[in-house]
Structure formats: structure tokens, C-alpha cells
Amino acid sequence: MRTLLIVLMSLFFAGCATWQGVKQDTGDAAEWSKEKVNQGATYVKEKTE
């Protein structure tokens, strides 16, 4: 019984850590995408002038 409890608690805490990682990665991806869009727009503007 004790082993089962330890395994369940470990899975719970691992899931929480993973969820935090997912939230951080998606936040970073949004910033990365904005940078790429701005770089692409700048490139197009330079080529069309």
C-alpha cells in the first residue's frame, strides 16, 4: 500500500512539473513567433522597396 501511494504521489508531482514546462514552452513559442513574423515583414519590406 505504501509503495502504491509513493508511486501515485511521484506521478502527480511529475505531472505538475511537466504542466509547468508546457505552459512555459507555449509562452516562449508565442514570443518566438512574433519575432519571426517581424523579421519576415522586415525582409519583405526591404525587398519590395
Sequence and secondary structure as in RCSB ss.txt:
>XXXX:A:sequence
MRTLLIVLMSLFFAGCATWQGVKQDTGDAAEWSKEKVNQGATYVKEKTE
>XXXX:A:secstr
 HHHHHHHHHHHHHHHHHHHHHHHHHHHHHHHHHHHHHHHHHHHHHHH 
